[in-house]
Amino acid sequence: MQLAITFIAVVAGLILSLAVALVTEELIFGQIMRTFFHRQTMSHK
């Protein structure tokens, strides 16, 4: 039983870490890509 609880805690920690990493990546690189493409479209006008 202790092993199952430990396994669930490790898996939950990994999932939480992945979720935080994805949100952080989207906030940082999403803004960078949006700015890059916005500037690119503005230069064509």
Steps between C-alpha positions, in 0.01 A plus 500: 500500500785737581653426159173584322469831685861587417447410135185714479683792663789473254268480198295795627819701549617423148163598351493824699856581395417436135187715521693791655773465239247507215320806639830682553620410150174621348512829690862571408536361148138565404551870565831496311349323199194727502723808506721358223209419269327830580812692396534285189142573389540871576808522278307364199239778512 
